[in-house]
Amino acid sequence: MTAATRALVRQRADSRCEYCQTHQDDSPLAALHIEHIRPLKHGGSDDDSNLCLA
């Protein structure tokens, strides 16, 4: 996964968890990270449409 893809996902999510909508600034002890919606081992890809900030 490229740095540009990571930046795109963070920007798209507005630095919020895409599950609970908590902003990164409101959760200083738990850094948000990029994760696959459909895991690679189950046929997912690194395409930005299969990635979310969590």
C-alpha distance (Angstrom), angle and dihedral (degrees) to the residues before:
residue distance angle dihedral
M1 . . .
T2 3.79 . .
A3 3.78 127.4 .
A4 3.82 88.2 -116.8
T5 3.81 90.9 56.6
R6 3.82 90.8 49.2
A7 3.81 90.4 50.0
L8 3.81 91.2 48.7
V9 3.81 92.8 52.2
R10 3.83 92.3 47.6
Q11 3.80 91.5 47.9
R12 3.80 92.8 46.6
A13 3.81 90.3 51.4
D14 3.82 92.1 45.6
S15 3.84 87.8 -128.7
R16 3.82 90.2 -63.2
C17 3.78 129.4 125.4
E18 3.77 104.4 -102.2
Y19 3.81 90.6 -142.3
C20 3.82 104.4 47.3
Q21 3.84 99.8 13.1
T22 3.84 93.2 -128.5
H23 3.81 109.8 155.2
Q24 3.82 117.2 -125.1
D25 3.83 89.9 -120.4
D26 3.82 89.5 58.9
S27 3.80 92.4 53.0
P28 3.83 106.8 49.4
L29 3.82 94.7 157.6
A30 3.79 95.3 53.3
A31 3.78 114.4 52.3
L32 3.79 114.2 -149.4
H33 3.78 114.8 -123.2
I34 3.79 138.6 -171.9
E35 3.78 114.7 -99.4
H36 3.78 136.4 177.0
I37 3.80 117.1 -107.2
R38 3.79 90.6 -155.2
P39 3.82 108.0 30.1
L40 3.79 119.2 -118.7
K41 3.80 90.7 -121.5
H42 3.82 89.0 58.4
G43 3.80 95.3 50.8
G44 3.81 99.9 -82.6
S45 3.78 122.7 139.5
D46 3.79 141.0 -147.1
D47 3.81 89.3 -109.1
D48 3.81 110.3 130.9
S49 3.82 90.1 -119.5
N50 3.83 88.1 65.4
L51 3.81 94.8 48.5
C52 3.77 131.4 83.9
L53 3.77 138.7 176.2
A54 3.79 111.7 -113.4
